[in-house]
Amino acid sequence: MTGTGTPTRVGLVGYGLAGSVFHAPLIAATDGLVLDTIVTSSQERREQARAEFPGVRFAASPDELWQRADSLDLIVIASPNKTHVPIATAALKAGLPVVVDKPVAGSAAEARELAALAEERGLLLSVFQNRRWDNDFLTLARLVAAGELGDIQRFESRFERWRPQLKGGWRESGAAEEIGGLLYDLGSHVVDQALVLFGPAVRVYAEADARRPGSETDDDTFIAITHASGVRSHLYASATTAQLGPRFRVLGSTAGYVKYGLDPQEADLREGRRPGRETTGWGVEPESLWGKIGAGESPLTGGGHPVETEPGDYPVYYAGIATALREGTAPPVTAHEAAAALDVLEAARRSAREGTAVTLEVRS
């Protein structure tokens, strides 16, 4: 545990999209955390980071961090997926708590091995699942908890984009070791949200296609989950959707909730806006984007009544990490929760490959 009043010195591994847009700004905005060192060998990325965080130090490789592990208190891993397990393992063996960007590993077994290592060493291990603090998800969680929709019967969640041309890079690589494709990228988010809301999965069916010319891995994926609770989740992750559907359509025994549009926080972070600096309220969206609740009516023709969207709140994640390190409490997202999501993703990959539904055992 970090002592009360002592800043937690953070080493960030990777300064690509995840590191520069999400982790570094959120770490820097969190009371009690200090962005100490960024691991990147790119001079361009170093200059980019130095412009926003003038006092930050740099390292060319994670090995440099282990050589001075006593000067750091937390390692955040935002490097390519294939490096997550080896770097997290090295950090834990060096005696350092770890946050890993999703997916924590390529398999549930690897995730549980990391969790066991962290528990053996008495160290924090958490997975960055920022979409738990999206505005629409927070709103839906509130509605479900309050019984506003009755008993939930079907949960439809879409993370759809229109990107008909490939961008290149490891995320679109077909090499198994890269852990690329939308199933493990956006699929990690939609599956995690479904499990948080409706509990463990007992049956998984999936379809995964490579639609774009030259695509080596899935870019249009559907996952159907039957939860032990009886709820059915229909989850979509796509880069080839010419007409976007609702982000959420949730059907209950007394009402349904439909919400279009994406949480504004990612776009704000990409544009250089930062939590704590904005005067208009972080994570707040206009009333025109609020979702609607109704029964037997179409929200597109004015049916249903609007429900105010909760403000999105990505900063809650690292505030929770700071508290967990200081007080020894559980982190906001555990490695075992991430492993449960990977159970579903592995089952989905198998289902898509074999064309059959896969049954899962509920773990205690």
FIMAR-292339 format. One record per residue (C-alpha): x, y, z; residue in three letters; chain. Coordinates in steps of 0.25 Angstrom, whole numbers, plus 5000, padded with zeros to 4 digits. Layout:
BEGIN
{xx=X, yy=Y, zz=Z, residuo=ala, cadena=A}
...
! end
This chain:
BEGIN
{xx=5000, yy=5000, zz=5000, residuo=met, cadena=A}
{xx=5004, yy=5014, zz=4997, residuo=thr, cadena=A}
{xx=5005, yy=5023, zz=5010, residuo=gly, cadena=A}
{xx=4995, yy=5034, zz=5012, residuo=thr, cadena=A}
{xx=4999, yy=5047, zz=5006, residuo=gly, cadena=A}
{xx=5010, yy=5040, zz=4998, residuo=thr, cadena=A}
{xx=5009, yy=5042, zz=4983, residuo=pro, cadena=A}
{xx=5008, yy=5029, zz=4975, residuo=thr, cadena=A}
{xx=5019, yy=5029, zz=4964, residuo=arg, cadena=A}
{xx=5014, yy=5023, zz=4952, residuo=val, cadena=A}
{xx=5021, yy=5017, zz=4940, residuo=gly, cadena=A}
{xx=5014, yy=5016, zz=4927, residuo=leu, cadena=A}
{xx=5018, yy=5006, zz=4917, residuo=val, cadena=A}
{xx=5014, yy=5011, zz=4903, residuo=gly, cadena=A}
{xx=5010, yy=5024, zz=4897, residuo=tyr, cadena=A}
{xx=5001, yy=5021, zz=4885, residuo=gly, cadena=A}
{xx=4986, yy=5023, zz=4885, residuo=leu, cadena=A}
{xx=4983, yy=5016, zz=4898, residuo=ala, cadena=A}
{xx=4995, yy=5022, zz=4906, residuo=gly, cadena=A}
{xx=4994, yy=5036, zz=4900, residuo=ser, cadena=A}
{xx=4979, yy=5038, zz=4899, residuo=val, cadena=A}
{xx=4974, yy=5030, zz=4911, residuo=phe, cadena=A}
{xx=4984, yy=5026, zz=4922, residuo=his, cadena=A}
{xx=4993, yy=5038, zz=4922, residuo=ala, cadena=A}
{xx=4983, yy=5049, zz=4923, residuo=pro, cadena=A}
{xx=4974, yy=5041, zz=4933, residuo=leu, cadena=A}
{xx=4986, yy=5038, zz=4942, residuo=ile, cadena=A}
{xx=4991, yy=5052, zz=4942, residuo=ala, cadena=A}
{xx=4977, yy=5057, zz=4946, residuo=ala, cadena=A}
{xx=4976, yy=5048, zz=4958, residuo=thr, cadena=A}
{xx=4979, yy=5053, zz=4972, residuo=asp, cadena=A}
{xx=4990, yy=5044, zz=4978, residuo=gly, cadena=A}
{xx=4996, yy=5039, zz=4965, residuo=leu, cadena=A}
{xx=5008, yy=5045, zz=4958, residuo=val, cadena=A}
{xx=5012, yy=5041, zz=4944, residuo=leu, cadena=A}
{xx=5027, yy=5039, zz=4946, residuo=asp, cadena=A}
{xx=5032, yy=5031, zz=4934, residuo=thr, cadena=A}
{xx=5027, yy=5028, zz=4920, residuo=ile, cadena=A}
{xx=5033, yy=5016, zz=4913, residuo=val, cadena=A}
{xx=5034, yy=5019, zz=4898, residuo=thr, cadena=A}
{xx=5046, yy=5019, zz=4888, residuo=ser, cadena=A}
{xx=5039, yy=5028, zz=4879, residuo=ser, cadena=A}
{xx=5045, yy=5042, zz=4879, residuo=gln, cadena=A}
{xx=5033, yy=5048, zz=4873, residuo=glu, cadena=A}
{xx=5024, yy=5042, zz=4884, residuo=arg, cadena=A}
{xx=5034, yy=5047, zz=4894, residuo=arg, cadena=A}
{xx=5033, yy=5061, zz=4889, residuo=glu, cadena=A}
{xx=5017, yy=5060, zz=4889, residuo=gln, cadena=A}
{xx=5017, yy=5055, zz=4903, residuo=ala, cadena=A}
{xx=5027, yy=5065, zz=4908, residuo=arg, cadena=A}
{xx=5019, yy=5076, zz=4903, residuo=ala, cadena=A}
{xx=5007, yy=5072, zz=4912, residuo=glu, cadena=A}
{xx=5015, yy=5067, zz=4924, residuo=phe, cadena=A}
{xx=5028, yy=5075, zz=4925, residuo=pro, cadena=A}
{xx=5033, yy=5068, zz=4937, residuo=gly, cadena=A}
{xx=5032, yy=5054, zz=4932, residuo=val, cadena=A}
{xx=5044, yy=5044, zz=4930, residuo=arg, cadena=A}
{xx=5046, yy=5034, zz=4919, residuo=phe, cadena=A}
{xx=5051, yy=5020, zz=4917, residuo=ala, cadena=A}
{xx=5053, yy=5012, zz=4904, residuo=ala, cadena=A}
{xx=5049, yy=4999, zz=4909, residuo=ser, cadena=A}
{xx=5041, yy=4993, zz=4921, residuo=pro, cadena=A}
{xx=5054, yy=4986, zz=4926, residuo=asp, cadena=A}
{xx=5059, yy=5000, zz=4930, residuo=glu, cadena=A}
{xx=5047, yy=5001, zz=4940, residuo=leu, cadena=A}
{xx=5050, yy=4988, zz=4947, residuo=trp, cadena=A}
{xx=5065, yy=4993, zz=4949, residuo=gln, cadena=A}
{xx=5059, yy=5004, zz=4958, residuo=arg, cadena=A}
{xx=5046, yy=4998, zz=4963, residuo=ala, cadena=A}
{xx=5048, yy=5004, zz=4976, residuo=asp, cadena=A}
{xx=5046, yy=5018, zz=4970, residuo=ser, cadena=A}
{xx=5032, yy=5014, zz=4965, residuo=leu, cadena=A}
{xx=5019, yy=5010, zz=4971, residuo=asp, cadena=A}
{xx=5010, yy=5006, zz=4960, residuo=leu, cadena=A}
{xx=5012, yy=5001, zz=4945, residuo=ile, cadena=A}
{xx=5001, yy=5004, zz=4935, residuo=val, cadena=A}
{xx=5002, yy=4995, zz=4922, residuo=ile, cadena=A}
{xx=4997, yy=5002, zz=4909, residuo=ala, cadena=A}
{xx=5006, yy=4995, zz=4899, residuo=ser, cadena=A}
{xx=5001, yy=4985, zz=4888, residuo=pro, cadena=A}
{xx=4992, yy=4973, zz=4893, residuo=asn, cadena=A}
{xx=5003, yy=4963, zz=4891, residuo=lys, cadena=A}
{xx=5012, yy=4969, zz=4901, residuo=thr, cadena=A}
{xx=5002, yy=4970, zz=4912, residuo=his, cadena=A}
{xx=5005, yy=4957, zz=4919, residuo=val, cadena=A}
{xx=5020, yy=4957, zz=4918, residuo=pro, cadena=A}
{xx=5021, yy=4972, zz=4923, residuo=ile, cadena=A}
{xx=5011, yy=4970, zz=4934, residuo=ala, cadena=A}
{xx=5018, yy=4957, zz=4939, residuo=thr, cadena=A}
{xx=5031, yy=4964, zz=4939, residuo=ala, cadena=A}
{xx=5025, yy=4976, zz=4947, residuo=ala, cadena=A}
{xx=5019, yy=4967, zz=4957, residuo=leu, cadena=A}
{xx=5032, yy=4959, zz=4959, residuo=lys, cadena=A}
{xx=5039, yy=4973, zz=4961, residuo=ala, cadena=A}
{xx=5029, yy=4975, zz=4973, residuo=gly, cadena=A}
{xx=5020, yy=4986, zz=4966, residuo=leu, cadena=A}
{xx=5005, yy=4987, zz=4965, residuo=pro, cadena=A}
{xx=5000, yy=4987, zz=4951, residuo=val, cadena=A}
{xx=4988, yy=4993, zz=4942, residuo=val, cadena=A}
{xx=4987, yy=4986, zz=4929, residuo=val, cadena=A}
{xx=4979, yy=4991, zz=4917, residuo=asp, cadena=A}
{xx=4968, yy=4982, zz=4912, residuo=lys, cadena=A}
{xx=4969, yy=4971, zz=4908, residuo=pro, cadena=A}
{xx=4978, yy=4967, zz=4919, residuo=val, cadena=A}
{xx=4983, yy=4954, zz=4912, residuo=ala, cadena=A}
{xx=4979, yy=4946, zz=4900, residuo=gly, cadena=A}
{xx=4973, yy=4935, zz=4908, residuo=ser, cadena=A}
{xx=4965, yy=4934, zz=4921, residuo=ala, cadena=A}
{xx=4976, yy=4924, zz=4926, residuo=ala, cadena=A}
{xx=4987, yy=4934, zz=4924, residuo=glu, cadena=A}
{xx=4978, yy=4944, zz=4932, residuo=ala, cadena=A}
{xx=4976, yy=4935, zz=4943, residuo=arg, cadena=A}
{xx=4991, yy=4932, zz=4944, residuo=glu, cadena=A}
{xx=4994, yy=4947, zz=4945, residuo=leu, cadena=A}
{xx=4983, yy=4948, zz=4956, residuo=ala, cadena=A}
{xx=4990, yy=4937, zz=4964, residuo=ala, cadena=A}
{xx=5003, yy=4943, zz=4962, residuo=leu, cadena=A}
{xx=4998, yy=4956, zz=4967, residuo=ala, cadena=A}
{xx=4991, yy=4950, zz=4979, residuo=glu, cadena=A}
{xx=5003, yy=4942, zz=4983, residuo=glu, cadena=A}
{xx=5012, yy=4954, zz=4983, residuo=arg, cadena=A}
{xx=5001, yy=4962, zz=4990, residuo=gly, cadena=A}
{xx=5000, yy=4972, zz=4979, residuo=leu, cadena=A}
{xx=4989, yy=4980, zz=4972, residuo=leu, cadena=A}
{xx=4985, yy=4975, zz=4958, residuo=leu, cadena=A}
{xx=4974, yy=4982, zz=4950, residuo=ser, cadena=A}
{xx=4969, yy=4983, zz=4936, residuo=val, cadena=A}
{xx=4965, yy=4997, zz=4929, residuo=phe, cadena=A}
{xx=4951, yy=4995, zz=4925, residuo=gln, cadena=A}
{xx=4947, yy=5010, zz=4924, residuo=asn, cadena=A}
{xx=4934, yy=5007, zz=4917, residuo=arg, cadena=A}
{xx=4928, yy=5004, zz=4930, residuo=arg, cadena=A}
{xx=4928, yy=5019, zz=4932, residuo=trp, cadena=A}
{xx=4922, yy=5023, zz=4919, residuo=asp, cadena=A}
{xx=4910, yy=5032, zz=4921, residuo=asn, cadena=A}
{xx=4900, yy=5022, zz=4914, residuo=asp, cadena=A}
{xx=4905, yy=5010, zz=4922, residuo=phe, cadena=A}
{xx=4904, yy=5018, zz=4936, residuo=leu, cadena=A}
{xx=4890, yy=5022, zz=4932, residuo=thr, cadena=A}
{xx=4885, yy=5008, zz=4928, residuo=leu, cadena=A}
{xx=4891, yy=5002, zz=4941, residuo=ala, cadena=A}
{xx=4883, yy=5013, zz=4949, residuo=arg, cadena=A}
{xx=4870, yy=5009, zz=4941, residuo=leu, cadena=A}
{xx=4872, yy=4994, zz=4943, residuo=val, cadena=A}
{xx=4875, yy=4995, zz=4958, residuo=ala, cadena=A}
{xx=4863, yy=5004, zz=4960, residuo=ala, cadena=A}
{xx=4854, yy=4994, zz=4952, residuo=gly, cadena=A}
{xx=4850, yy=5005, zz=4942, residuo=glu, cadena=A}
{xx=4849, yy=4994, zz=4931, residuo=leu, cadena=A}
{xx=4843, yy=4983, zz=4939, residuo=gly, cadena=A}
{xx=4850, yy=4969, zz=4937, residuo=asp, cadena=A}
{xx=4860, yy=4971, zz=4926, residuo=ile, cadena=A}
{xx=4858, yy=4961, zz=4915, residuo=gln, cadena=A}
{xx=4868, yy=4965, zz=4904, residuo=arg, cadena=A}
{xx=4880, yy=4974, zz=4904, residuo=phe, cadena=A}
{xx=4885, yy=4980, zz=4891, residuo=glu, cadena=A}
{xx=4898, yy=4987, zz=4890, residuo=ser, cadena=A}
{xx=4905, yy=4992, zz=4878, residuo=arg, cadena=A}
{xx=4919, yy=4998, zz=4876, residuo=phe, cadena=A}
{xx=4918, yy=5001, zz=4861, residuo=glu, cadena=A}
{xx=4927, yy=5009, zz=4852, residuo=arg, cadena=A}
{xx=4928, yy=5012, zz=4837, residuo=trp, cadena=A}
{xx=4942, yy=5010, zz=4834, residuo=arg, cadena=A}
{xx=4942, yy=5003, zz=4820, residuo=pro, cadena=A}
{xx=4957, yy=5005, zz=4818, residuo=gln, cadena=A}
{xx=4967, yy=4998, zz=4826, residuo=leu, cadena=A}
{xx=4977, yy=5006, zz=4834, residuo=lys, cadena=A}
{xx=4988, yy=4996, zz=4836, residuo=gly, cadena=A}
{xx=4996, yy=4993, zz=4848, residuo=gly, cadena=A}
{xx=4995, yy=4981, zz=4858, residuo=trp, cadena=A}
{xx=4981, yy=4983, zz=4862, residuo=arg, cadena=A}
{xx=4977, yy=4978, zz=4848, residuo=glu, cadena=A}
{xx=4987, yy=4967, zz=4847, residuo=ser, cadena=A}
{xx=4983, yy=4953, zz=4845, residuo=gly, cadena=A}
{xx=4995, yy=4947, zz=4853, residuo=ala, cadena=A}
{xx=4989, yy=4940, zz=4865, residuo=ala, cadena=A}
{xx=5000, yy=4945, zz=4874, residuo=glu, cadena=A}
{xx=4996, yy=4960, zz=4872, residuo=glu, cadena=A}
{xx=4982, yy=4957, zz=4878, residuo=ile, cadena=A}
{xx=4976, yy=4967, zz=4868, residuo=gly, cadena=A}
{xx=4962, yy=4968, zz=4862, residuo=gly, cadena=A}
{xx=4949, yy=4974, zz=4867, residuo=leu, cadena=A}
{xx=4945, yy=4962, zz=4876, residuo=leu, cadena=A}
{xx=4956, yy=4965, zz=4885, residuo=tyr, cadena=A}
{xx=4956, yy=4980, zz=4883, residuo=asp, cadena=A}
{xx=4942, yy=4986, zz=4884, residuo=leu, cadena=A}
{xx=4937, yy=4972, zz=4888, residuo=gly, cadena=A}
{xx=4944, yy=4973, zz=4901, residuo=ser, cadena=A}
{xx=4936, yy=4985, zz=4904, residuo=his, cadena=A}
{xx=4922, yy=4980, zz=4900, residuo=val, cadena=A}
{xx=4924, yy=4967, zz=4907, residuo=val, cadena=A}
{xx=4929, yy=4973, zz=4920, residuo=asp, cadena=A}
{xx=4917, yy=4982, zz=4920, residuo=gln, cadena=A}
{xx=4908, yy=4971, zz=4918, residuo=ala, cadena=A}
{xx=4914, yy=4962, zz=4929, residuo=leu, cadena=A}
{xx=4914, yy=4974, zz=4939, residuo=val, cadena=A}
{xx=4899, yy=4977, zz=4937, residuo=leu, cadena=A}
{xx=4893, yy=4963, zz=4936, residuo=phe, cadena=A}
{xx=4903, yy=4953, zz=4942, residuo=gly, cadena=A}
{xx=4911, yy=4941, zz=4937, residuo=pro, cadena=A}
{xx=4909, yy=4935, zz=4923, residuo=ala, cadena=A}
{xx=4904, yy=4920, zz=4921, residuo=val, cadena=A}
{xx=4903, yy=4920, zz=4906, residuo=arg, cadena=A}
{xx=4910, yy=4927, zz=4895, residuo=val, cadena=A}
{xx=4908, yy=4928, zz=4880, residuo=tyr, cadena=A}
{xx=4916, yy=4937, zz=4871, residuo=ala, cadena=A}
{xx=4918, yy=4941, zz=4856, residuo=glu, cadena=A}
{xx=4931, yy=4947, zz=4852, residuo=ala, cadena=A}
{xx=4934, yy=4952, zz=4838, residuo=asp, cadena=A}
{xx=4946, yy=4959, zz=4831, residuo=ala, cadena=A}
{xx=4938, yy=4968, zz=4821, residuo=arg, cadena=A}
{xx=4947, yy=4979, zz=4816, residuo=arg, cadena=A}
{xx=4956, yy=4976, zz=4804, residuo=pro, cadena=A}
{xx=4970, yy=4971, zz=4810, residuo=gly, cadena=A}
{xx=4965, yy=4969, zz=4824, residuo=ser, cadena=A}
{xx=4972, yy=4958, zz=4831, residuo=glu, cadena=A}
{xx=4964, yy=4958, zz=4844, residuo=thr, cadena=A}
{xx=4949, yy=4960, zz=4848, residuo=asp, cadena=A}
{xx=4944, yy=4974, zz=4846, residuo=asp, cadena=A}
{xx=4929, yy=4971, zz=4847, residuo=asp, cadena=A}
{xx=4925, yy=4962, zz=4859, residuo=thr, cadena=A}
{xx=4912, yy=4958, zz=4866, residuo=phe, cadena=A}
{xx=4912, yy=4951, zz=4880, residuo=ile, cadena=A}
{xx=4899, yy=4945, zz=4886, residuo=ala, cadena=A}
{xx=4900, yy=4942, zz=4901, residuo=ile, cadena=A}
{xx=4890, yy=4935, zz=4910, residuo=thr, cadena=A}
{xx=4892, yy=4939, zz=4924, residuo=his, cadena=A}
{xx=4890, yy=4930, zz=4936, residuo=ala, cadena=A}
{xx=4880, yy=4941, zz=4940, residuo=ser, cadena=A}
{xx=4872, yy=4938, zz=4928, residuo=gly, cadena=A}
{xx=4875, yy=4951, zz=4921, residuo=val, cadena=A}
{xx=4879, yy=4950, zz=4906, residuo=arg, cadena=A}
{xx=4890, yy=4959, zz=4901, residuo=ser, cadena=A}
{xx=4892, yy=4962, zz=4886, residuo=his, cadena=A}
{xx=4905, yy=4969, zz=4884, residuo=leu, cadena=A}
{xx=4910, yy=4976, zz=4872, residuo=tyr, cadena=A}
{xx=4924, yy=4981, zz=4869, residuo=ala, cadena=A}
{xx=4927, yy=4986, zz=4854, residuo=ser, cadena=A}
{xx=4935, yy=4995, zz=4846, residuo=ala, cadena=A}
{xx=4927, yy=4992, zz=4834, residuo=thr, cadena=A}
{xx=4913, yy=4998, zz=4838, residuo=thr, cadena=A}
{xx=4908, yy=5008, zz=4827, residuo=ala, cadena=A}
{xx=4896, yy=5012, zz=4836, residuo=gln, cadena=A}
{xx=4898, yy=5012, zz=4851, residuo=leu, cadena=A}
{xx=4888, yy=5006, zz=4860, residuo=gly, cadena=A}
{xx=4885, yy=5010, zz=4874, residuo=pro, cadena=A}
{xx=4896, yy=5009, zz=4884, residuo=arg, cadena=A}
{xx=4887, yy=5002, zz=4894, residuo=phe, cadena=A}
{xx=4873, yy=4996, zz=4892, residuo=arg, cadena=A}
{xx=4869, yy=4989, zz=4905, residuo=val, cadena=A}
{xx=4855, yy=4982, zz=4906, residuo=leu, cadena=A}
{xx=4848, yy=4979, zz=4919, residuo=gly, cadena=A}
{xx=4835, yy=4973, zz=4924, residuo=ser, cadena=A}
{xx=4829, yy=4987, zz=4926, residuo=thr, cadena=A}
{xx=4837, yy=4997, zz=4917, residuo=ala, cadena=A}
{xx=4849, yy=4998, zz=4907, residuo=gly, cadena=A}
{xx=4861, yy=5008, zz=4907, residuo=tyr, cadena=A}
{xx=4867, yy=5013, zz=4894, residuo=val, cadena=A}
{xx=4880, yy=5021, zz=4893, residuo=lys, cadena=A}
{xx=4887, yy=5026, zz=4881, residuo=tyr, cadena=A}
{xx=4901, yy=5033, zz=4880, residuo=gly, cadena=A}
{xx=4914, yy=5030, zz=4887, residuo=leu, cadena=A}
{xx=4919, yy=5035, zz=4901, residuo=asp, cadena=A}
{xx=4927, yy=5048, zz=4898, residuo=pro, cadena=A}
{xx=4939, yy=5046, zz=4907, residuo=gln, cadena=A}
{xx=4948, yy=5039, zz=4896, residuo=glu, cadena=A}
{xx=4945, yy=5050, zz=4886, residuo=ala, cadena=A}
{xx=4948, yy=5060, zz=4896, residuo=asp, cadena=A}
{xx=4961, yy=5053, zz=4901, residuo=leu, cadena=A}
{xx=4966, yy=5052, zz=4886, residuo=arg, cadena=A}
{xx=4963, yy=5067, zz=4884, residuo=glu, cadena=A}
{xx=4972, yy=5070, zz=4896, residuo=gly, cadena=A}
{xx=4961, yy=5074, zz=4906, residuo=arg, cadena=A}
{xx=4964, yy=5069, zz=4920, residuo=arg, cadena=A}
{xx=4956, yy=5065, zz=4932, residuo=pro, cadena=A}
{xx=4957, yy=5076, zz=4943, residuo=gly, cadena=A}
{xx=4960, yy=5087, zz=4933, residuo=arg, cadena=A}
{xx=4946, yy=5088, zz=4926, residuo=glu, cadena=A}
{xx=4936, yy=5098, zz=4930, residuo=thr, cadena=A}
{xx=4924, yy=5092, zz=4923, residuo=thr, cadena=A}
{xx=4924, yy=5079, zz=4931, residuo=gly, cadena=A}
{xx=4932, yy=5066, zz=4928, residuo=trp, cadena=A}
{xx=4925, yy=5055, zz=4921, residuo=gly, cadena=A}
{xx=4912, yy=5063, zz=4920, residuo=val, cadena=A}
{xx=4904, yy=5061, zz=4907, residuo=glu, cadena=A}
{xx=4893, yy=5070, zz=4901, residuo=pro, cadena=A}
{xx=4878, yy=5067, zz=4903, residuo=glu, cadena=A}
{xx=4877, yy=5064, zz=4889, residuo=ser, cadena=A}
{xx=4884, yy=5051, zz=4891, residuo=leu, cadena=A}
{xx=4877, yy=5046, zz=4903, residuo=trp, cadena=A}
{xx=4871, yy=5032, zz=4902, residuo=gly, cadena=A}
{xx=4856, yy=5029, zz=4903, residuo=lys, cadena=A}
{xx=4848, yy=5020, zz=4911, residuo=ile, cadena=A}
{xx=4835, yy=5015, zz=4906, residuo=gly, cadena=A}
{xx=4826, yy=5003, zz=4903, residuo=ala, cadena=A}
{xx=4820, yy=5000, zz=4889, residuo=gly, cadena=A}
{xx=4825, yy=5013, zz=4883, residuo=glu, cadena=A}
{xx=4836, yy=5017, zz=4874, residuo=ser, cadena=A}
{xx=4846, yy=5027, zz=4880, residuo=pro, cadena=A}
{xx=4849, yy=5032, zz=4866, residuo=leu, cadena=A}
{xx=4835, yy=5037, zz=4864, residuo=thr, cadena=A}
{xx=4834, yy=5044, zz=4877, residuo=gly, cadena=A}
{xx=4830, yy=5032, zz=4885, residuo=gly, cadena=A}
{xx=4834, yy=5030, zz=4900, residuo=gly, cadena=A}
{xx=4840, yy=5040, zz=4909, residuo=his, cadena=A}
{xx=4854, yy=5045, zz=4910, residuo=pro, cadena=A}
{xx=4863, yy=5041, zz=4921, residuo=val, cadena=A}
{xx=4874, yy=5050, zz=4925, residuo=glu, cadena=A}
{xx=4888, yy=5043, zz=4923, residuo=thr, cadena=A}
{xx=4897, yy=5042, zz=4934, residuo=glu, cadena=A}
{xx=4911, yy=5049, zz=4932, residuo=pro, cadena=A}
{xx=4922, yy=5040, zz=4927, residuo=gly, cadena=A}
{xx=4933, yy=5038, zz=4937, residuo=asp, cadena=A}
{xx=4946, yy=5032, zz=4933, residuo=tyr, cadena=A}
{xx=4953, yy=5038, zz=4944, residuo=pro, cadena=A}
{xx=4946, yy=5029, zz=4954, residuo=val, cadena=A}
{xx=4955, yy=5018, zz=4950, residuo=tyr, cadena=A}
{xx=4968, yy=5023, zz=4954, residuo=tyr, cadena=A}
{xx=4962, yy=5030, zz=4966, residuo=ala, cadena=A}
{xx=4958, yy=5015, zz=4970, residuo=gly, cadena=A}
{xx=4972, yy=5011, zz=4967, residuo=ile, cadena=A}
{xx=4978, yy=5021, zz=4976, residuo=ala, cadena=A}
{xx=4969, yy=5017, zz=4987, residuo=thr, cadena=A}
{xx=4972, yy=5003, zz=4985, residuo=ala, cadena=A}
{xx=4987, yy=5005, zz=4986, residuo=leu, cadena=A}
{xx=4985, yy=5014, zz=4998, residuo=arg, cadena=A}
{xx=4975, yy=5006, zz=5006, residuo=glu, cadena=A}
{xx=4977, yy=4992, zz=5001, residuo=gly, cadena=A}
{xx=4963, yy=4991, zz=4996, residuo=thr, cadena=A}
{xx=4959, yy=4984, zz=4983, residuo=ala, cadena=A}
{xx=4962, yy=4991, zz=4970, residuo=pro, cadena=A}
{xx=4950, yy=4996, zz=4961, residuo=pro, cadena=A}
{xx=4952, yy=4984, zz=4951, residuo=val, cadena=A}
{xx=4959, yy=4971, zz=4956, residuo=thr, cadena=A}
{xx=4967, yy=4961, zz=4947, residuo=ala, cadena=A}
{xx=4957, yy=4951, zz=4951, residuo=his, cadena=A}
{xx=4945, yy=4959, zz=4944, residuo=glu, cadena=A}
{xx=4954, yy=4961, zz=4932, residuo=ala, cadena=A}
{xx=4957, yy=4946, zz=4932, residuo=ala, cadena=A}
{xx=4941, yy=4943, zz=4932, residuo=ala, cadena=A}
{xx=4940, yy=4953, zz=4920, residuo=ala, cadena=A}
{xx=4951, yy=4945, zz=4913, residuo=leu, cadena=A}
{xx=4944, yy=4932, zz=4915, residuo=asp, cadena=A}
{xx=4933, yy=4938, zz=4907, residuo=val, cadena=A}
{xx=4942, yy=4944, zz=4896, residuo=leu, cadena=A}
{xx=4949, yy=4930, zz=4895, residuo=glu, cadena=A}
{xx=4935, yy=4923, zz=4894, residuo=ala, cadena=A}
{xx=4931, yy=4933, zz=4883, residuo=ala, cadena=A}
{xx=4943, yy=4931, zz=4875, residuo=arg, cadena=A}
{xx=4941, yy=4916, zz=4876, residuo=arg, cadena=A}
{xx=4926, yy=4918, zz=4872, residuo=ser, cadena=A}
{xx=4929, yy=4926, zz=4860, residuo=ala, cadena=A}
{xx=4939, yy=4916, zz=4855, residuo=arg, cadena=A}
{xx=4931, yy=4904, zz=4857, residuo=glu, cadena=A}
{xx=4917, yy=4910, zz=4855, residuo=gly, cadena=A}
{xx=4911, yy=4904, zz=4868, residuo=thr, cadena=A}
{xx=4907, yy=4910, zz=4881, residuo=ala, cadena=A}
{xx=4917, yy=4908, zz=4893, residuo=val, cadena=A}
{xx=4913, yy=4905, zz=4907, residuo=thr, cadena=A}
{xx=4920, yy=4911, zz=4919, residuo=leu, cadena=A}
{xx=4921, yy=4906, zz=4933, residuo=glu, cadena=A}
{xx=4918, yy=4917, zz=4943, residuo=val, cadena=A}
{xx=4930, yy=4919, zz=4952, residuo=arg, cadena=A}
{xx=4928, yy=4921, zz=4967, residuo=ser, cadena=A}
! end
